[in-house]
């Protein structure tokens, strides 16, 4: 069977506390009449074979999405790298990795970014293969987007060790990994109308108000 997806697994990272927005489940908020998380799923699902959800609270609120979900494997630390490692551990625990595990990939998507390229993961995969790296990350307008990234599942032991050493963000482990960066400034799907929305991150109430305007017509 011909592979139509660009990564074996994908995870939406929704495990944050939302402290800058009054501890709300911000990805359940709506923009343009649609919950942010549903926008992320609609864009991410075609890019991966199986889509997972990383959450640490209120699992009942996400049940309607019908995605396999899991919490961080420890609550002693926090940070997005923990969500990525937890996803890898979840996949291993289910024993769904075959003999080609070293070549299987995990795609990561931020839960609070409503719009990103529909060919994001395919382009990351192509660049990873071309440059023979273990990790590819997106960049937009000169800013690294580490939560939009593609990781070889074989990196799990190294990432677990990084967590033990206190490295809780993807940027903190790059110096020890073979990675490359893909610039999406000239994204083929972006035009003058969508450029402001591309990779727009909702961190706080002001961002949310801006997003409501940007996605009003979408």
N, C-alpha and C positions, 0 to 999 in steps of 0.2 A: 504494500500500500504506500502511495506517495505521501510524504509528510507535507502537510499544508501549514502547520504551525511553526513558530520560530524558536520555541524553547519547550522542553518537556514539561516544566512546571513554572508557575508564576505565583507570586504572593503579593497581596495588597497589604501594606504595612499600616495598620490602624490601631496599633497598641499604645499610642501616646495618651497622656492624661488630659491634654487640651487645657493646660493650666492657664494659658494666655487668653482663653475664651471662657473663663469661669468653669472649667472642668466639664464642658459640654462634649458630647459625642459629635464633634464638628463635622465629621464626614456624613452624618445623617441629616445635616442641615440642607436646605434646598437652595439651588441657584437656577434661575430660569424655569422654576416650577418642578425641578427634578432633584432628588437627593444627590449630593455630591458622590456618594459611594456608588450609586447606580450609574452615574456617568463614567466613573473609573472602570467599573465592571464591563460596561458595554464596549469600551475601547480596549481594555486589556484582554478580554476573553478570546477574541479571534487570534491573538498573538501567541497563545500558549496552548498546550494540550490539556493541562489541568490547572485550574485556578484555585488558590487557597486564600484564606483570610486570617491574618494575625490580629487578634484582639485580646485585651486583658480584662475586660469588664462588660457588663450588660449584654451577654451573649444572646439573650432572648430578643433583644432589639434587632439583631442581625439575622435571626433565624429565617426570616422570610426570603433572604437572598439565596438560600439553599446552596451555600458554599461550605466545604470542609473548613472548619475553623479550629484554632488552637491558641493557647496563651503562651507567653514567654516561659521558657523552661525553668527560670528562677526569678524570684522577685527581690533578690538581694541587690540587683543592679538594674539599670534601665538604659534605654538608648536604642536607636534604630538598628545598630549592628546586632543587638540581642534578638531583635525580631527576625533578622535574616538568618542568624544561626539557629534560632528556634524552628524556623521553617525547614531548614536542612535536616535538623534532628527529627522533626515530625515525619519527613519523607523517609528517612532511614528506619524509623521505628515501625512504620507501616510495611517495611520490607518490599517496597515497590521499585527499588532500584535493581536493574539487571546487571549483567556482566560488563556492560559498557558504561558503568557509573561514572568513570573518569571523564567521559565526554558529555554526560548529561548536564543540562543547564537549568538554573533557577533565575527567572526574571523577577525583578522587583519593581513595584509601582507604589507611589505615595498615595495615601488615601485622601489627602486634602488638596490635591491638584486636579481640578475637573477636566483639564484639556491637555493632551499630549499627543504626539504623532502616532497615527495608526500603524506606521511601519517602524516604530521605535525599536522593537526587539529584533526584527529582521536586519536592520541596519547595524545594531550592536553585534549581532551574531556574525554578520559578514565581516565586520572589522576585526572581531576577535579571531576569526579563522585566518584572515589575511595577515595579521600581525602575530599570530601564534601566542596569544595571551590567555590568561586564566580568568580575566575579569575585564569587562568593558563598561564604561560609564558615559552617560550623556552630559553634554555641556551646552549651555544656551546663553548667548550674549556675554560670553566670558566668565560665566558662573557655572561651576561644577554642579551637576544634579545627581548626587550619589544615590538617592533613593529610586532613580530610574537607571537601573544597572542590570548587568547580566553576569552571573557567577557560575563557575564550574562547581558542581557538588563535591568534587574531590578536595575543595578548599576547606571543608568542614573542620578537620583536625587543627589546621593553622588558625582558623577563626575562633575556635573554642579556646585555644591557647591565648589568643589576643584578648578575649573576654576576661580570662583569669588574670591577665596582666593589667587590666583596667582600661582597655581600649574599647569604648562603647559606641563609637561612631565609625562609619565606613572610611572617612577620610584619614582616620588615625592609623589604619592598617595598610594604607597604600604603599608605603615605603618598603614593605616586606613582601609585596605581591607583584606578579608580572601582569600589568594592566595597560590598557590604552583608553583614550578619551575620544568620543565622537562628537563633533560640533554640529548642532542642529540649527545654527543661525540661518542657514540657507535651506531649511526644511522644505521639501517639495510640496507638502500639504499646506504650508502656511502662506497666507497672503496678507494684504494690508488690513483686512477685517479681522483675521484670527490671530495676528501676531501678538497683540496685547494679552490674549487669553492663554497663549501657549506657555506651558509650565508655570502658570500663575499659582502661587502657593498661598493658601489661606491660613495664616498664623494667628491672627487676632481679629477683633471686631471691625477694625478699620479695613482690613483685607477683605473681610466678608462683605462689607458694604460695597466695596469696589467690585467684588466678584458678582454681586447681584446686578450691578449695572452692566458689567461686561457680558454677562450671560443672559441678559434680559430678553434678547431676541432669539436665543438659541433653542 
